[in-house]
Amino acid sequence: MTTSQIGRFQIKKELGRGAQSVVYLAWDPHLERDIAIKTLHFSTPDPEQNRRLLEEARAVGRLRHPNLVPVFEAGEEGGDIFLVFEYVPGSTLTRLIAEKGAMSAPKAAALIRAVLDAVAHAHEAGVIHRDLKPSNILVDDKGTPRVMDFGIAMRADAARDGSLSGTPAYMAPEYITERNVSPRVDVFAAGLILFELLTGFRAFQGVDLNRVMERICHDDLRLPDSVTVDERLADILYRATARNPGDRYESAAAFRQALDAYLSPESEAAAAADAKQSTLDFLLRRMRHKSDFPALSESVSAINKIADSEKESVAKLSSTILKDFSLTNKILRLVNSAAYRTAGGGNISTVSRAVIVLGFDAVRNIAVTVLLFEHLQNKANAQQLKEEFLRANLAAIIARDIAHHRPEVAGHKEVEQAFICAMFHNLGRLLTQYYFPEESDEIKKSMQQQGISEEAASIKVLGLSYEELGIGVARNWGFPNLIVGSMRSLPPGSVRRPSAAEDRLRVLSAYSNEICNVIAATPPEKRQSELRKVAARFAAGIDLDDKAVKETLERSFIQVAEFASIIRLNLQQTMFGRQIRAWSGGTVGNGETVTELGTLPGAVLADNAVLPDGDGGDGQAYNAANAQAILTAGIQDISNTLVEDFKLNDVLRIILETMYRAMGFKRVILSIKDARTGMMQGRYGFGPDATEVAKAFRFQVGKHPDIFQAALSNGVDILITDTEDPKIAPRIPEWFHKAISARTFVIFPLNIRHNPVAMIYADKDQAGDIVIPEKELSLLRTLRNQAVLAIKQSVG
């Protein structure tokens, strides 16, 4: 081809250029009109590819729609393909965004609705665009968006060719990972364009294309906090850009209809959505009237917020758990049980060490599970609640076991995600059983008397389904979209093979819960047939044979019995527990611990530990027997950690947590000296407001002759019984009096070669409350020496 003429078309000027294409403004002498002509040049001539492109061009050329830029004709010259388009004066959407920035929500929705109308028209003709992006959308002089460049569009009946074509930043996850092409890839791209219109910047940015595509496949798209968008439009955006294609709008037409409803708030769809939201809000208000729901919500929300934090998440999780000593006790028993002992690391006596050995997600899941059970206590309805909770817990254990043995599961994190997804799959039913027992009974009655489904009955009684209630509460608690998405039920019939992690978790969650339904309701003679029905339904996604299912159930039954023992739930007193016992051949479910728990003597605190007066529930009463056992176990914890490839902060957290739990201190805080400035600065700790109080610990080492300087310079441990004692008060620095109200505290300096490098501080509110016997003092000093050793090793 020449740059002055292509075929009969006379080139006027270049309009744009890409990696393999150039777009020109040209003149058609036959029809005497301006046209746009695009040339495609490939480094390696491929006649078959050219033939296919011309065939696709002919398919696109038959499309006519006011929001499409039509293809007039196509041809081949010099081995290169050229496409002739209507010339549309105007600007690309890319340029408009660059010039004007973000659009208002209604304007952005209206523009994308017009684009989707054109794309839907193409889909009806069997044509998928496959490279939808702002630079392929022209906005003409009248403001009408026109979709162009179907140059790599493909016929819907040729949806797999193995190649990767298009613009990486707008590719759908299933296209990147498996080259799957369907109308949903255009839906995903249109959703990304909507995001760009609302924010003024591209959804997935970066110069490293592999990293961009990796983010598309693994990160849920979320609007930044700085962008305020109506919740209805945000939900539409998130559904359009769901990584799992099954959770996405099934077509451009469905996406367009959702935007129609948003832009026409009086429509039936919008009214129905508003009604469901109002119903959910009403039910949430009823739940909040029960004192335990706000407490549960606050605890679960706090843990979920920690999970989203990339900074100090381990310390925050440990601190959150340690506020509840009964919860701490049960968690430590669980992490030392047979189910987790295979993780290694010996016996575990601190939450901080548990996180190191088992991982953040495992400890978080244990905490959320125990919290849920602890709060679901209702004398009037206790039996049914135990049934529901046991079923959810067994489903979670089954899901985790299967995920652990699946080759496609991407690491330990996804295994733990499987557990929590399955656990909360039927959250709506569980919460209804507890908070609305009368409505729960009415739902069951409607199912029996009218022969309707559980979903229909719950909608009839509550105004929305169990699923919608569970999802609404899960969002209210701050659960990530990965978990919320897994709570959506699968359609009836055969389940498709999952294509990504989100798909796998949703399928696995549904499978494990359906297995539990079989266990709950199936007599012995029908067990195998019912299990095979479930296996057939999930064959494409979870291909377990009879032997593998049996082994999974055997392992899971043992774990659920062990869990029940730790939380003091007698399986034999529940119908579901008796079913588990029957399925296991009577080997589990007898109300006793199935296997030896391997607990450390005294390493976990008694459930009835007494809180001292004035402690506000944030500290624990000192008990000599418990203290010595906890300190000894903590020393062993640290010894186990020091022989590993440890992080200094992990070791120091274990030391602080051990002191905090053993001695009943209100707060324990670590300060570290800055070698360059000589300033001692508080870093972190345990106890109420520990992070804020730590900020007050900022002073120059060796500058003032006070108690802290005496401890550091002489390398001696100092216990102050009463900060207001006339003999002591002048030695207490002013910064301490201003920031901290504690009347008694103890200082453990950390010195290397007589030079202070750090300091451990612990306090209580009332004068004289800290008493440290000789045995405990010796153990505390051993902990301090382990901290010094860890610092020495970490600095070489």
N, C-alpha and C positions, 0 to 999 in steps of 0.2 A: 504494500500500500504506500501511496505517497501522502504527504501532508497537505497537498493542494487539492486533491480530489480522491474520493473513494467511490468507486462505481460511477454513477452519474451525478453524485452529490459533490458540490463545490464547497470546500472548507473555507470558512470565514475566520474563525479563531478557536483557540483551545479554551474550553470551559473548566476542565478539571482533569486530574490525573491520579491514577491509583497504581498499585504494584504491578498489575497485569492489564491495565486498561487506560484508555484516554477518551475523554468526552469532548466533542467539538460542536460548535455551532456551525451549521452548514446550510446550503441553499439547494432546494430541490427544483431544478429547472423545469421538470415536467409539470408539476402542480403549482409551481411558482410560490413557494412558501418556505419559511425558515423551518428547519428541523434540527433535532439533536441527534448526533450519531456517536455511538460508542464502539470503539474497537477493542477486541480482546486478543492479546498476544501471549502465547505460551512458549517458554524456552525450548521445549521439545515438541515438535509437530506431532499431533495425534489425530489422525483422520476420524477415528471412532468417537473421540471426544467432541470434535467439531460436528459430527453427524448428530450426536445426542443434543448438543447445544442448539442446533438449528431446529431440531424436533421440539425442544422445549420452547424456543422462541415462537414457533408456530402456534403452540398451545396458548402462550401468553398473548399472542397477537389476536386471538379470538375474544379476549376479555374486553368488555366495555363497561366503564363505571365512572361516574363524575369525580370520584376520588382516586382514580388511577391515571397514570400517564401511559397512554396506549403505545404499543409497539406497532409501527406501520409496516415494517418489513425487515427482513434479515437476509444476510448473504455471506459469501466467503470470497476473499480476494487475497492472493498471495499466501494462502495457507492460514490466514487469520479470519476470524469471524467478526462481522460488524452487525450492529443492531441499530435500527432507525426508530427514533421516538418522536412524539409530538414535542415541539419546543415550548416550554412553559416559562415565560418571564416571571421571575420571582427570586426567592432565596431558599436555600436549604434550611431545614430545621436546625442543623448544627450551627449554622451561622447566626440564626435568630437567637438561639440560646446564648451563644457567645456574646452577642450584642446587648441583649435585653435581660438576660438572667432568667430566674425562675418565673413561672406563670402562676396566676391565681389558680386555686383548685378547680373551680368550675370551668375556667378556660382550658386548663390542661385536660380535664376529663372530656370536654366537648371535642377538642382536637383529636384525642386518641379514639374517641367514639367514631369519628369520621374515618380515621385510618382503618379501624377494625371493620367498618362497613365494607371498605374496599377489599381488605384481606379476606373477609368472610365470603365475598363474591368470588374471589379467586379460589378459595377452598372448595366452594360448591362445584367449580369447574374441574376440580382435581389438581389444582396447582398450589404448591406451597412455596412461599417466597424464599425462606431459608437465609436471607441476609437482611432482615428488616432492621433498620437503624436510622438515626436522625438524618444522616447525610443522604439517605435514599428516600427522604420525604421532602418534597418541594412544597412551599407555601406560595401560592400565586399572588398576583397583585390584588386580588379580592379577598385574600386571607384564607382561601380554601386549601386544605392540605391535599396533596396528590402523591400517592405512593408510586415510586418508579423503580427501575433497575431490577426487573425480574430476570436479570442475565444469568443468575445461577439458580433460578427457580427450578423446581423439579415436579414431576408428576407424582401425585399421591400414590399411584400404583407402582412406583419405582422408588420406594422409600428407603432402600438400603443399597449403598454402593461402596461402603468401606472407606471412602475418602473423607477428608475434613475440609469443608469449604465454607467460607463466610468470614465474619469479623469476630475474633475471639471474645471480645467484651460483651457481645450480644448473643452468644451461643447458649443453648439450653444445656443443663447438666447431662441429660440422657444422650444428647448428641455428642458431647465431648467424651463421655465414658464409653458409650457403646455404639455410636454412630446411628442411633435411632432417630428417625425423622418422621414427624407426624404434624398435624395442624397445631399441636401444643407447643412446638418450637417457636412458631410465629407468635403464639399467645405469650410465651415467656419474654420474647424480644419486645413485644408491644408493652409489656409490664415494665421492662427496664427503661423504655422510652418515657413512659408515664412518670417513673421515678425521676428521670432527668429533667422533665418539664417542671416537676414540683420542687426540685432542689436547686436546679441550675448547674448540676455537675453529673458526670457519668457515675453509674452505680458501682461498677467494678473498674477501678483505675490501676494503672501501673505500666511500667515499660517492659517488665518481664512478662511475656504473654503466657508462659507456663504457669506463673504464679497467679495471674488473673484468672485463668481457667480453673486452677485449683481452688481458688476462692469461690468461684461460681458453683463448683461441685460440693463444697463443704460448708459454706457460710450462708445462713439465712439472711436475706435482705431485710434491712430495717431502716426506716427513716431516721435521720439524726434528730437529737433532741431540739436542735435549733430550728427545725422545720415543723410548724404546727399545721396539721392536716386533720380534717374531720375524720373521726374514727371509722365511719362507714366507708369512706374512700380509702383509708389505710387498709382496711380489711380486704377490699377489692384488690388493691395493689398486692398485698401479701399472698392472696390466693393466686393471682395471675403469675407471680414469680416463685411459687412453691417449687422447691427443688425436686420433689416427687411429682412426676407428671400426673399421677393419679389424683393428687390433691389440687391440681390446677384446673382452670376452666377447660372443659373438653374441646372447646372450639372458640374461634374468634367471635362467632355469633353470640355465644353464651357470655363472653367477656363484655361484648357490646351491650347486651341486655342488662348486665349488672350496672354498667355506667348509665344506661337509660334510667334505671330505677333511682340511681343516685342523683341524676340531674332533674328527675321528676319526682320529688319527695312525696307527692300525693298518690303515687302508683301503689298498687296492691303489694308488690314485693317490698317496697320501702316500709309500708304500713305494717306488714307482717314482721319485718325485721325489728321495727320499733316496738311492736307488741311483745316480741320475745325478749328484747332487752329490758323492757319494763317489768316483765314477769321475773326475769333473773334478778333485777335490782330488788324487787319485792321480796323474793326468797332469801336473798343475801341479808336484807334488813331483818327478816325473821330469825335468821341464824345468829346474827350479831346480838340479839336480845338474850341469848344464852351465854353466860359468862365465859364458858370455855372456848367458844368459837373465836372471839377476838384474840385470846391467848394463843390458840393453835395457829391462827392466821399469821400473827406477829412472828411466832417462832419459825414457821415454815418459810415465810417471806424473807426473814432475816437470813436464813441459810441459803435460799435461792439467790439473794443479792450477793452473798459472799461468793457463791459459785461463779458469778459473773465478773468478779473482781480479779484482776491479774496481779494485784499487789497485796502482800501480807494475807492472802486468803487462808493459809494454814493457821496462822495465829488467830484470826477472827473466828474461824470455825471452832477451834479449840476453846476460845473464850466463850462463845455462844453456848456450846455444850456444857461447859463447866459451871454455868450459872444454875443448872439443874442437876443436883447431885444424884438424884434417883436415875435420871437419864444417863449421867456419866457412868454410874454403876452398871447399868444394863448394857451399855455400849462396850465397856471393857470386858464384860463377861462374853459378849458376842464375838468380839475380835479375838478372844482366846479360845473360842469354840472350835470344834473339828472342822466346821465349814470354812474357816479362814486360816487355820493353822498351817495349811500347805503353803501359805505365802512366805513362810520362813520368818526368821528374826527372833525366834524364841518367844517366851511369854512377854506380854505387853502390858504395861501398867500405867501408861499415860496416853491421852488422846493424841498428843503431838507425835508420839512414836507410832501410834496406830496409823496416822496419816502417812508417815514415811514408809511403813511396811506395806500397807494395803492400798494406799493411794487415796487421794482426796475424795474421789467419787464414791468409793466403797464406804468410807466413813460417813459421808454426807447421806448416802442412801440408808444406812443403818439408823442414823439419827432421825431422819424424816419418818422412817417406818415405825420406830419406837414412839416417837412423838404422836403419830396418828393413833396408835393403839392406846397410849396413855390417856389421850383426850376422849376417846370413844368409850366412855364408861357411863352406863345408864342402867340403874337397877331395874327400871320398868321394862327395859328392852335389851338387857344385856345379852341374852342367849342368841338372839338373831344377829346382833352386832358381832359377836364372836364368830359366828358362822361366816358372815360376809368378810370379816377381816382375815380369817384363816384361808378362805378361798383366794383372796387377793394376794396373800403372802405366798401361798403355794404356787400360784401363777407366776409370781415374780421369781421365785427360786427355780422353777422349771425353765423360764425364759433365760435366766442367767446361765443355767447349766447347758442348755442347747447352744447359746451364743459362745460359751467357752470352748465348745468342741467344734465350732464351725470354722473352716479354713478361710472363708471370705470375710469374717468379722475382723474389723481393723483395730486390733489391740484391746487392752484391758478397759479402756474408757467405754468402748461400745458395749462390752460385756456388762458393765455396771449400768449403762443406759438402758439395756434390755431389762434389767431388774426393775428399775424405777418406772419405766414405761408400762410394763405389765402390771405392776403394783397399782398404778393409778388409772388403769384402763377402764374400770367400772367405778370410778370415784363418785359419780352422781348417784348411783344406786346405794352405795355405802353411806353417803351423807344423808340421803333421804331417809334411810333406815333409822339413823340416829336423830336427826333434827325434826323430821316430819313422820313419826311412826304411824300416826293415824292415816295420813295420805299413803304411806307405804302399804298399809293393810288394804286400803281401798284400791290401790293399783293391782294388787294380787287378786282381789275379789273380782275386779273387772276382767282380768285375764281369764279367770276360771269360769265366770258366769256368762261372759259375752264371747269368749273364744277369740279375743283380740290379742295382738302382740304386746310385748312389754313396752315397746316404744309408743304404740298407739294409746295404751292405757296410761302411761306416764304423762303424755301430752294432754290427755283428757282430764286427768286429776290435777296435775301441777301447772299445766299451761305450756310446758316444754318437756322435751325428752330427758331421760337420765343422762344421755350423752351430752346434750346441750348444757345441762346443769353442771356436770362434772367439768366440762371444758371452760365454762364461765368461771367456776371457782378456781380452777387451775391457773387461769390467766390472772385472776385476782390475787393469787398467791405468788405470782411472778415466775411460774414454771416456764422454761424455755419452749420455744415453738416445737422443738423436736419431740418433747413429751406431749404437748398439747395435740400435735398432729397424730401421735400414736393412739390417742383416745377416740379417734374417729373410727367407726365400725367399717368393716370391709363389706362390699356388696355381696349378695348371695351367689352361690355357684362356685366354680373353680377359681382359685386365687392365682393371679398372675405372678410370674417370677419377679421378685423385687430387683430393681436396677441400681439402687443406691442405699446408703446407710439408713436414711430416713424411711425408705420403703421396707428395708429388712426389719427395722424396729417395730413398725406398725404391724407387719405380718406376724412377727414373732410374738408380739403382745396379744394379738387376736388368737393365735394358735394356742398359746399357753392357757389363756382364759377359757377357750372352748374345751380344752382337755380337762380343766377343772370342773366345767359344767358336766362333762361325762362322768367324772369321778363322783360328783355330788348326787347324781340322779340315776345312775345305771346299776341294775342288779347284776350279780356275778355272772349269770349265764349270758348276758348281752355285752359284757365288757369289750371283748375283742372286736365284735362287729361294729360297735359304736366308735371305738378307736380307729378302726379302718375307714369309717366314713369321714372322720376328721382328717385322717392321713390322705385320703383321696382328694378332699377339697383343697388341701394345702400342698399337694404333691409337687407342684412347680416351684414352690417357695421353700418348703422344708421337707426334703426327701429323706425322712427317717424310716428305716425298716422296723419291723416289730421288735427285734432284739434291742435296737438303739432306744426306742421309746421305753421299753421295759427298764433298761439300765438307767435312763434319765429319771424315770419315776422312782426307782429304788433309791437313788442318791437324793432326790428331792424330798421324799418322805422322811428320810433320816434327818435332813437339815431342818425341815419344818417342825419335826418333833423336838429337836434340840432347841430351836428358837422358842417354841411354846414353853419349854421347861424354864428357860431363862427369864421370860416375861411372866412366869407363873400362871400359865394357862393350861389347864388339864384337858388334853385332847379327848379323853374318854367322856368328858361331860358335854361334848358337842357332837351333833349329828355328823358334821363334816369330818371331825376327828375320828369318829368311829368308822366312817367310810374309808378314810386313809388307812386305818388299822386293818380293815377287811381286805383292801387292795394289796396291802403289804404282806398278807398272810399272817397277820397278828404279831409281826415283829416290832412294830412301832405303835406309838399312841397309847401306851399304858399309863401315862401321867407322870412317868419318871424320866430322868435324863437318859437318853439312849446311849450316848458314849461319854466317856470321862471328859469333862470340860477343860481340864488342864489349867484351872484358875490358880493364880498365885495366892497363897495364904495371906489374907488381909490386904491384898493388892487392890481390891475393889471395895468401896465403902458400903456399909450396911444401908439398906433402903430407908431405915428409920433414923438416919443420922440427924442429930438435933442441931438446929442453928442457934447460936448464942444470942442473947438479948442485945438489941441495938445494932445487929449486924445487917439488918435489912434484907436478909436472904441472900446476900452476896458472898458470905464466907461460911465456913463450916466449923463446928465446935471441935476443939482439939481433943484427941483421944490417944493416949500413949501407945496402946497396942496397935491401933490403926496407923499412927504416925510412923512408928518404927518399921512396920511392914511396908508401908508405901514408900518410905525413904529407901529402904533396902531394895525393893523392886525397881525403883527409879534408877538407883545406882547400876543395877543390872541392865536396865533398858539402855542407859548411856554407854555402858561397856559394850553392848551389842552393836550400838550405833558407831562407836569409835573405831571398830575393826572393819567397818564398811567404808565405802567411798562417800563420806558424810559431807553435809553442808554445815558450816559453823552455826548458822542461825537455827538449824534443826536441833542440834545438841543443846544450845542455850535455851531454846523453848522447852525442851523436855526437863531441863534442870529447874527452870522457873515453875513449870506446871507441877512438878513433884513437890517442891517446897510449898507451893500454894495449897495443894490438896492435903498434904500431910499435916501441916501445922495450923491450918485454919486461919491463915493470914487474910486480911481484907484485900490487900493488894501486894503483889510482888512485881518489882520493876527492875529492868536491866538498863544500866547506863554504860556507855563506852566512851573512852577518851579518844579524842581526835589527836593523832600523833603530831600533826602539823601545827595546830593552834594551841594544844594543851587544854582544850575545853572538854569537860565531862558533860556528855549529852545523853539524856534519857532516850531510849529507843522504843521499847515495847514492854508489855507485861500482862498480868492476869488480874482480874478483879474489876469492880465498878470504875468506869472512867479512867482505866489504866492508861490508855493511849493519851488522853488529855493531860493526866497528871504527869506522865513521863516528860511532856514538853517543859514542865517547870524545872526539871532537873538539868540545869544548864549553868555551870560555874567553872571558873578557872582553877585548875588543880594547883595547890600550893600557894594560893594568893591570900586566903583569909584563914586565921587560926580558929576554925570552928570544928564541930564534931566530925563532919564529913572529911575535912582535911586531916584530922588526927587519925581517923581510921585508914585513909589512903596512904598517908606518908609513912605510918608505922606498920602498915600491913596487919592490923589487928581487927578482929570482929568486935563490934560495939553494939550493945543493947541499951537503948534509952527507955527507961520505964515510964517516965513522965516528962514530956517536953516543957511543962509549965513549972517544974520544980525550980525554985529560985537559984539553985546551984547550977542547974543545967540550962535554963532558958537563955542566958547570955551567949551560950556556945551554939545555939541553934540559929542558923543563918536566916536573914530577913526573907529571902525568897521562899524558904520553906514555910514560914509562918503565914505568908500571904496566900500560898497556893494550896496548902494541905492542912486538913483539920485533925489528922491523926495525933493522938496523945502519946503513943508508944510505937517505936520502930527499931529495927535491927539492920545493921550494915555489915555486908560481907565483901571486903575489898578483894579484887582479883589482881595480884601483882606478879610480875615476871622480873626476876633479878632485882627485887626491891623497888621496881618502878610500877606504879599503878597503871593498869590498862583498861580496867572496867570495874563495875561495882554492882552488887545485887542488894537491893533495898526491899524490905518487907515491913508492913505496918498493920496496926489495928486501931480502932477508934478510941477505946477507953484506956486510960492510964493503968498500967499493971496487967493488962490482958495478955501480954506476950511473956510466957515462961518457957524456957528451953532447958530441959533436963540434960545431964551430961551425955547420955546415950544418943539422944536426938541431936545434940550439938556436934558430936563426933560425926554422925551421918551427914549433917548439913555441911560440915567442913569437907567431907569427902566429895560431896556434890560440887562444892566450890572449887576443889582441887581438880575435879574432872573438867570443869569449865576452863580453868587455866590450861590444862593439858590440851584441850580442844583448840584453844586460841594459839598455843605454841605450834601444834601440828598444822593448823591452817595457814600460818604465816611462814612455815618452813623452818 
